[in-house]
Amino acid sequence: MPVDTTTSPDKVVLSIGTTSAEIYYYGATVTSWKLNGDERLFVSKSAVLDGTKAIRGGIPLVFPQFGKSDHTPKLPQHGFARTTRWRWLGVSADTASEISVRFALGNADVDPALLEAWAEAQPGKVVPAFQATYTVALGPTTLKSHLAIQNTGTAPWDFTALLHTYLAVGAIGDVSVTGLQGVRYVDKVADGAEATETRESITVDGEVDRVYVDVKTSPSTRLAVVEKTPGRPTVSVHRSALPDVVVWNPWTEKARAMGDFDDDEYRTMICVEAGHVATPYTLPAGETWTASQTLAV
Ligand code: TA6
């Protein structure tokens, strides 16, 4: 199987035969995952790819903060990782069946004003010292995203992190998400009301924006996006150290409100986002937090 890695000024493309992945250095954002030529990730036709705003689609990296917080009013929603250019570290593994590449981000790569904004919520408002390494591994039927975040300072600091995965679907009406039955969730569409998921298969017929907290999985209850549309294989989401899962579809009104998202694109995407977001993670000085998701067909 021909295995290839191609770099250009904005992105790197990995390929194993007709399976490929594309990652922009901006945000280390995966923007394509094709399985035998079929695109499995959603990127809006109106996505901005020039580095002036977060890419609307693919797998944006959310760090050091999920969402917005009153404690860090100057930190943009979802933090700065997805809107900062990561350093290209090159190919870390290249076999006949898998290619993995790595990217890095540290304090020196980030706008100091954003680091200060993050520090607002830290003890003594000390700017956290960090070094992040992001590895993307493409296999014949898998795409793995692995984050390693080290506290390179002398004091602990808090963060939340998430892989904001946009999956392409044939038709949202034919889609269901499994693996969340019995899980407590925070419903952001219902002003943060909490409830417990009763459905084995979650379908979408309106705006959905839910944080499912501490999602346990087992062989019989895997987290997956299932489509009735013929020829659309199920995408399973395997997680390590990412206990929480956000399910999001903007539906009509929020779709119209986004300038980098076409009005009807809510019909062909769903976000299933693995993260550590329900509570902040406190990373002690010198320690490294590692987490990963593997999308598998
Ligand atoms: O992950 C879901 C969410 O937090 C939604 O509330 C919505 O805001 C979405 O992220 C997109 O956020 P963005 O900042 O990329 O427009």
Residues whose N, C-alpha, C, O or C-beta is under 5 A from the ligand:
A	BS01	TA6	Q77 D209 V246 W248
